[in-house]
Amino acid sequence: MKSLSVNRIVQILIVAVTTIIMGVKMYPEGKTAVVKQEKKTYQPGVVFSFDDDYIEDWYVAERLLHPCGWKATFFVCKYGSLTTEQKSKLHYLKAMGHEIAAHGYNHLNALKYYKKFGMEKYIEDDILPLKAAMAKDGFDVQSFAYPDGARDNRLDNELLKYFDIIRGTTYEEILPKSQYCYYEGKRVIYGLGIDDDYKQFNLPYYKSLMDYAKTHNKIVIFYGHKTVPDADEKLETPLSALEELCKYAKNAGLKFYTVNDLAKL
């Protein structure tokens, strides 16, 4: 067999290289070994969260709403002043599947306090003592809610060193598609108030937000404070309203999440 000439070899190489290039152009994605990551999906649902130290009232709410299969996150403040009985009820709530979370040791307005005394002082006075005291009693808190919803980006960045997820607040009755009270895959979330003294207190409106969440595969986030049979003061969520919302969520097929559940999605 005669050996191939140099020109013939060059021609063969050119054809081979051209074929490879054309193949890449024709099949830029489907014929490569790169695996696309699919966007994570989750079941649409609802978060109910409650702030401060109304533990006896939360305990009553749990006994009433337990048949609904609900879950809630209870953001606790002023932990150093809680009684043994109150702590026992927090453990009961935890055993029932609820989350016990942080709301500041002294319920300080984080924004005002750190701007006046410095970030380090705020952490030392309101965050570290709370985490230590609650951990001593068996509560490994991973979620935090700002007292008064007072926050800024610097606070977020600092507190995310101590917590997996942080909740702020949002207000007003606006179109569901324009609301900020949905989980968007971030570590800072915003809840909409359901206490009856809020301007946006409106059960049909809250239900429309849940409908929007179901239709658009989202998780809507609510927050309140004191859960009571007859709401006649500030920062009170009527138990009848809460029960109606929980039943509506259940009948709509929405999943009940805690705030820390969101951090794990």
N, C-alpha and C positions, 0 to 999 in steps of 0.2 A: 504493500500500500504506500502510495506516495504521500510524503508529508505535506501538510497544508501550508500554503504560502502565508506570509505575514499579513498580506492584505485580506485574505480569506478569514483569518482568525479575527482580525479587527472587525470585519463585517458581521461575523457571528456574535461577537461581544456587543456590538451596537444594537443588533436585533434583540438580544436577551435583555439588555438594560432598558430598551424602549418598552418591551413587553411588561417588565416589572413596573415601570413608571405609569404606564397606561392602566395597569391593574389597580394601582394605588388610587389613581384619579377616579376610576370607575367605582371603586368600593372603598371610600375613605373611612367608613365606620364599620360596616357589616362584616368586613373581612379581616379586621384587626383583632388582636388579642385583648384589647382594652375593654374592660367590663364597666358599663355605666352604673353609677349608684342610683338606685331608685329613691325617690322622695319618700320620706317616712310618712306613714299615715297613721291615724289613730281614730278611735271611735268618738264621734261628737258627744259633748257632754256639758256638765255644769259644775262649777266650784262654788260652794257656800263657805264663807269665812266670817269669823266673828272676833272682835277686838276687845281688849281690856281684861277685866277680872270678874266677869259676871258668871262665875262658875256654877253657882246654884241654879241660875236660870238656864244655862246651857244643859245642865243635867236634866232638868225638867223637859227641855226641848228634845233631848235624846230619847227619853222614855216615851214621848208622844210620837216621834217620827221614826222610831226604830222599825216599825212594820213597813215603812216605805223603802227600807234598804238604803237610806241616805248616808252620806259621809260629809264631814265638815272639817275645816281647819280652825282651831281655836288659838288665836294669837294672844298670849298671856303677858301682862305687865305686873309690876309691883309684887314680884314673886316672894320677896323677903317678908311680906306682911301676910301671906296666905296661912291659913290654919291647917292643921293636920287633916281635918275633914275635907277641906277644899282640895288639898293635894290628892287625897284618896279618890275624890270624884274625878279629878283630872286623869288619874290612872284608870278609872272605870271608863271614861270617854275614850282613852287610848285603846283599851281592851276591846271596845265596841267598833274599832276600825277607824276612829277619827285621828286627826293629827294634832299634836300639841306643839305649838310653835312660839316664836319670840316676838315681843312687842315693846321691848325696852325694860330695863330693870326699874327705872323710875318714871317711865312714860315721858321722857324728855322730847321736846320738839327738836329733832336732830339738826334741822337746818339752822335754827336760831342758836342752838347751843354750840355747835362746832364753829360757827362764824364768830361767836363771842369769846369762846375759851380755847378753840383749836380742836382739830380732829382727834389728836391723841387723847386729849382730856375727855372728849365725848365717848370714845371707845372704852376708856378706862372706867368711866362712871356709869354707862348705860348698857354696854354690850358684854364685856368680859364678866362682870358680876352675875349677870343673868344666865349666861351660858354655864358658868361654874355652878351656880346654885341649882339649876335645873338638872344638870348632868349628875350632880350628887344624889338627886332623888330619882334618877333613872330616866330622865327625859333628854334624849340626844337631839336637840332642836337644830333643824337644818333650813328652816324657812323664817323669814322676818317680814313684818309689816311696819311701815313707818307710822308713828303716832301723828295724827292730824294730816297724814299724807304728805308731810313736809320733807322734800327731798331735792337733790340735784345730782348731776352726773358724777361729781367728785365723791359724794356720799355713796352712790351706787357702787362705784369702783372699789371703794374702801370696804364696804360691808360685804361685798361678794368674796372677800378673803375669808369671811367667817361663816357665810351661809351659802347654800346652793342656789337659792332663789329668793327674790325680794318682791313684795307687793306694795305698789303705790295706790293712788286713788284717782278716779275720774268722775265727772259729774255731767249733769244735764240730760234731758230727754231729747235725743237727736235720732236721726234715721239709723236703724240697726247697722246698715252697711258702713256708716261713718263712725260708729262707736269704737272706743279703745279698749273695751273690757273683754277682749278675747285673747286667748293664748296664741302667741305668734312665734313660738319656738325660741323665745329669748328668756334670759334669766331675770329680767325685770318685767313684771306684769302689772296690770292695773285693774282694780275692781270697781264696780259701780255700787253705790250705797242703796240698801233696801230698808233702812230705818224710815219710819213713816213721817219724820219731820223733814226729810230731804225733798227738794223741789221736784225731783223726778220720781217720787214714790207713786207707782201706777202699775198695778198687777197686769193689766193687758199689755202694757209696754214691756215689762219684764218677760212676759210670755212671748212677745214678738222677737225679743232677743234670743230666746231659746229656739224659736222656730228658725231664725236665721242661722244659728249655730248648727242646727241639724241639717239644714239645706246645704250649707257651705262647708260642712265637715270642720267645724270649729268648736272650741270650748269656751263658754261664757263664764265670766268670773263676777261674783257678787260678794258684798261684805255688809255686815251689820254689827250691832253691839249687844245690847241687852234684849234677850228674847222673852217676851212677857205676854200674858193673856190679854191685857188691856193697855195699849200703848197711849200714854197721856203725857209723856215727858220727852225730852230730846234723847236721841241716840237709842231708840227702842224699836225693835222689830216685832210686829204683832205675830204671835204664834199661829193664828189662823191664816195669815198671809203666807208665812213660811211653809205651813203644811200644804196650802194650795199650790205653791210653786213646786214643792217637792213631788207632789202627786202628778202635777202636770209634766214635770221632767220624766218621771218614771213612765207615765202613759205614752209619752212621745218617744220612748226608747233611748233617752239620753243617759249617758253613764255619769255616775257621781265620782268626781275626782277630789283628792286633797291637793293642796298647793304643792306639796313635795312630790306627789304623783307626776305633776307637770315637769318637775326637774328631771325625772327619770325617763321621760318620753324620748 
